[in-house]
Amino acid sequence: MSRLSREKIHHLSKLLVNALYKNDQVDFLAEPNEVRLTIVKAIEEEMKLYDEIDRKAREKIASQKKQIEEGSQEWEILYRKYYNEELSKLTKLAE
């Protein structure tokens, strides 16, 4: 469930490379296109992490004894709680 389309990711990478290229304090150690492709890969990997957190939060809600309708206030509260818990776990692993 990616929030950014592939086209948007490529557009963002081009904007970033162009901004960096225009900055006198930045020197490219690789070709601009290689840098752009590295940016694309980094964005895609980050999106996968957030998609995984989303999936885990949804699974926790679905595993409740009581069925909770998506979009309800209770669902939203639980989603935020579980999402933040999973995000916190990920943050602790990165430290």
C-alpha positions in Angstrom: 0.0 0.0 0.0 2.5 2.6 -1.2 1.5 6.2 -0.6 3.6 7.5 -3.4 3.4 6.3 -7.0 6.6 5.3 -8.8 6.3 8.4 -10.9 6.1 10.6 -7.9 9.1 9.0 -6.4 11.1 9.5 -9.6 9.9 13.1 -9.8 11.1 13.7 -6.2 14.4 12.2 -6.9 14.9 14.4 -9.9 14.0 17.5 -7.8 16.5 16.5 -5.1 19.3 15.9 -7.5 18.6 19.2 -9.3 18.6 21.1 -6.0 21.8 19.4 -4.9 23.5 19.9 -8.3 22.8 23.7 -8.1 24.2 23.9 -4.6 27.9 25.1 -4.7 28.6 23.3 -1.4 27.8 19.8 -2.9 30.2 17.8 -5.0 28.9 14.7 -6.7 31.2 11.7 -6.3 29.1 9.8 -8.8 27.1 10.6 -11.9 23.9 12.6 -11.1 21.7 9.7 -12.5 23.5 7.3 -10.1 22.7 9.6 -7.2 19.1 9.9 -8.4 18.7 6.1 -8.6 20.2 5.8 -5.1 17.6 8.3 -3.8 14.8 6.4 -5.5 16.0 3.2 -3.9 16.2 4.9 -0.4 12.6 6.3 -0.8 11.2 2.9 -1.9 12.9 1.1 1.0 11.6 3.7 3.5 8.1 3.3 2.0 8.3 -0.5 2.5 9.1 0.0 6.2 6.1 2.2 6.7 3.9 -0.2 4.7 5.0 -3.0 7.0 4.2 -1.0 10.1 0.8 -0.2 8.6 0.2 -4.0 7.9 1.2 -4.9 11.5 -1.1 -2.3 13.0 -4.0 -3.5 10.9 -3.3 -7.1 11.9 -3.4 -6.2 15.6 -6.7 -4.6 15.1 -8.1 -7.5 13.2 -7.0 -9.9 15.9 -9.1 -8.3 18.5 -11.9 -10.5 19.9 -14.4 -7.8 19.2 -14.7 -6.9 15.5 -13.8 -3.2 15.1 -15.1 -1.5 12.0 -12.4 0.4 10.0 -12.9 4.1 10.0 -14.7 4.1 13.4 -13.3 6.2 16.2 -12.2 3.1 18.1 -10.4 1.8 15.0 -8.6 5.0 14.5 -7.5 5.2 18.1 -6.2 1.6 18.0 -4.5 2.1 14.7 -2.6 5.1 15.9 -1.6 3.3 19.1 -0.4 0.1 17.3 1.2 2.1 14.5 3.2 4.2 17.0 4.1 1.1 18.9 5.5 -0.5 15.8 7.3 2.7 14.8 8.8 2.9 18.2 10.1 -0.7 17.9 11.7 0.2 14.6 13.3 3.3 16.0 14.8 1.3 18.9 16.2 -1.3 16.5 17.9 1.5 14.5 19.7 2.9 17.5 
